[in-house]
Amino acid sequence: MAYPTVRNRRLRTSAALRNMVREHAVTVNDLIYPIFVTHESNVKHEIPSMPGVFHWSLDRLEVEIQEIVALGIQSVLLFGIPHEKDAHGGPASDPNGIVQQATRLIKQWAPQLLVIADTCLCQFTEHGHCGVVQYDEAKKRADVLNDPSLELLAKTAVSQAEAGADIIAPSNMMDGFVAAIRQGLDEAGYQDVPIMSYAVKYASSFYGPFRDAAHSAPQFGDRKTYQMDPANAREAIREADSDVAEGADFLMVKPGLAYMDIVYRLRERYELPIVVYNVSAEYSMVKAAAAQGWIDERSIVLETMVSFKRAGADLIITYFAKDIASWLNGPRS
Ligand code: PBG
């Protein structure tokens, strides 16, 4: 009888040993919590497809911010749901727009909490696209105009930095968006404000619940001319290469779970911090199955998070951030 000479199980025989050789861990410092802010007053409206996630009006937001701070979470990603939209997404760069107002208030209530401003036009355009759109009657097709969109994005980023945003997170995937925003920020005196680029963003069905939440579903067409084809991986490298060359400070991959290979490829190739976005449908699916009693929410979520870290992510944007923080702070199980 030949016994194996290589014994991998030796390092798994007790909890202390497993703790000692554990390669990855999630900490509260890794988490970014998305928040949806809206106009009007006295709004705390739960998003039906995202139980536990709310639209907040500014007069009710402070309690939520204090809770986030008390949990030890260091950063929030702000999405605005404006009451006005127009053809060009003008309200996105309004100095008194919803994201700008929320940023000012949060920095007043919790100066240490990092505010990451989502910089995109889709919530602010009537048609729901992420840039300036021209409709071609003959072709019956709407085209998103790359270069005119860049100017509006840069203006939006500057107005967010003026309001106190610590990090600008542009998500519209137009060519040259990082360079345009970097130049805009530098010219306005915000050389120190970093850009967290949604470098690799797929045209994904995993955004469905978010689009309901942000009222940002495109009214016609889709985002396939500017977001990436889920079938492509090499193209992700080209996207990220150009963002790095243009001055991105963080690289984001979105969605998360179905795109772990992309996180890994970026980790192997770049030294910049890698961010993964655990998007809305990834949240909704877990919530729905947990509500049925089909899965154990806490262990599924923690396993998912450590898997993001193992794949190479430094930071995780997740709607579970508050839950995770409270699990990490609480007694170990
Ligand atoms: C667009 C944007 C989207 C998400 C974040 N920013 C949706 C889209 O591209 O249609 C999705 C996030 C999620 O699903 O949680 N600015």
Residues whose N, C-alpha, C, O or C-beta is under 5 A from the ligand:
A	BS01	PBG	C120 C122 S171 F206 Y207 F210 V279 S280 A281
